[in-house]
Every structure is written in C-alpha cells, then in structure tokens.
C-alpha cells in the first residue's frame, strides 16, 4: 500500500509521537492499559518514536487543537493524527511491514480472543457497590481468568508433535498467547492483566 514505510524505496523511519495519559505526578507514564498497548506495539515494531505524557488535569491548549475532544492515547504519524486505538493498531500493522519491521499479528485466531472478557468482568467487579453482588461478580472474573489459564496450558497445533512423548506432560510450553514471541494479542491483553493483578491482589484473589 502507498502508506507503507517500505514503499517507494523510502527506508526512512516515519515521524511518530505517542501521546499517553500521565501518572498521578502529572509527568510519568500512567497506568493506562490502552496507552501501554500502543507503546508495546511501537516498541516491538522497533520503530523510533517519541512519547509525550498528558496530564488530563492540565491538558495544554495545543493538544486541544491537535486532537479536539480526544483523550490519550493517540498518536501522530508523519503529522497525521490517529485517535482510535483499534484502528491505530491496524494501521501500524499494515504500514510498518516486513522486511524492515516485524509482523505482529497472531497466527492463531483464538489467541486474539483469549482473555477478551477479563477486563469487563474485572471492571464490573471492582466498580460494584452492592455487597450482595460481590460473590457472583467475583465468580465471573475467576471463571474468565481460569478460561485464559486453560488456553495458555493447551498446546498450540505446532506444539502437538513435539509433545507426543507419552502422557507425562501435555501442557503447552509456550511463553506467550500465540507462541514464544509477543504478538498484537499480547499487547492488548498484558497491560489489562497488569491492572487486574494490581487491583485484585490486595483482595486475596491472586
């Protein structure tokens, strides 16, 4: 495609600036899973990019003009503003292509949906104000986490031949969702799992 960073023999890195939510100090990178998702994608692509933290309490006027009505994360790519996280992921995968940049898409469709409902279950649990609903919401979150754990322990098709030496251990030995390399699926899920762990660990759930 004509937008590709490798098209037309242009081997230069694009100019990318990622705007993310600032932490409570107003300067450091905040604990926003969507900001961290885009940071991971750019880092895994190996492309040069700048990061600007945005304090939402004191959002500068020039950012209002750059992306009016939009909260971080968003980015600029060669001057063009990109604001939708899912569309940004798709754009980066289609634009920063091999051989200069690695392909990050998961090989297995199931990897993209593994753990997909964990964050919504967590949000419902952590925001609940009715004591009588706690047990059911906690059960829903635990079930979602168990489903993810089962997926991670189930060998991928390419692992099955390597794991056919008897019945001693048929669990997957892969490091990440889709294999031994991080993919877009991990970039989406890992920051959310970190938030869940930080919040529920003090409650004794993990």
GINORUR-V671348 format. One record per pair of residues at least 12 apart in sequence whose ideal C-beta (glycine too) atoms are under 7 Angstrom apart, sorted by the first residue. I is the first residue (numbers start at 1). GAP is how many residues later the second one is. If there is no record, write none. Layout:
I:GAP + I:GAP
This chain:
1:93 + 3:92 + 4:91 + 4:93 + 5:90 + 5:91 + 5:95 + 6:91 + 6:94 + 13:34 + 13:35 + 14:63 + 14:64 + 15:63 + 16:26 + 16:31 + 16:33 + 16:59 + 16:61 + 17:32 + 17:33 + 17:35 + 17:58 + 17:59 + 18:20 + 18:21 + 18:24 + 18:31 + 18:33 + 18:55 + 18:57 + 19:33 + 19:35 + 19:53 + 19:54 + 19:55 + 19:56 + 20:12 + 20:15 + 20:19 + 20:31 + 20:33 + 20:34 + 20:52 + 20:53 + 21:14 + 21:33 + 21:35 + 21:51 + 22:31 + 22:32 + 22:33 + 26:29 + 26:32 + 27:26 + 28:25 + 29:24 + 31:164 + 32:41 + 33:158 + 33:159 + 33:162 + 34:39 + 34:51 + 35:37 + 35:38 + 36:155 + 37:48 + 37:150 + 37:151 + 37:154 + 38:35 + 38:37 + 38:47 + 38:50 + 40:147 + 41:48 + 41:51 + 41:63 + 41:143 + 41:146 + 44:58 + 44:60 + 44:138 + 45:47 + 45:51 + 45:56 + 45:57 + 45:59 + 46:55 + 46:56 + 47:49 + 47:54 + 54:18 + 56:15 + 66:15 + 67:14 + 67:16 + 70:13 + 73:12 + 75:13 + 89:95 + 93:12 + 93:91 + 104:79 + 104:80 + 105:78 + 105:79 + 106:71 + 106:72 + 106:77 + 106:78 + 106:79 + 107:71 + 108:48 + 108:70 + 110:41 + 111:66 + 111:67 + 111:72 + 111:74 + 112:73 + 114:34 + 114:37 + 114:63 + 114:71 + 115:33 + 115:74 + 117:27 + 118:26 + 118:27 + 118:30 + 118:74 + 118:78 + 119:73 + 121:19 + 121:20 + 121:23 + 122:19 + 122:74 + 124:13 + 125:12 + 125:13 + 125:16 + 126:73 + 152:20 + 153:18 + 153:19 + 154:18 + 155:15 + 155:17 + 156:16 + 156:18 + 156:23 + 159:13 + 159:14 + 159:15 + 177:12
